[in-house]
């Protein structure tokens, strides 16, 4: 049942044609089940250093931009509403 779901909903690979019939390959099932890991493995070759900034100041800076944009949108909407009311 799991192999049927993998063939139907999984990644499309040439190994699907090697499961049964002429040219069947015993390793096709294992190759299909490990496709995702083999696809992601080259992307995980380098370790990235984590920044050690003060978290409180960076969180304040990260919230400053969305808060100011929200305030600008509210002010613009209020000005447009007032203009339409007059």
Secondary structure, 3 states (H helix, E strand, C coil): CHHHHHHHHCCCCHHHHHCCCCCCCCCHHHHHHCHHHHHHHHHHCCCCCCCCCCHHHHHHHHHHHHHHHHHHHHHHHHHHHHHHHC
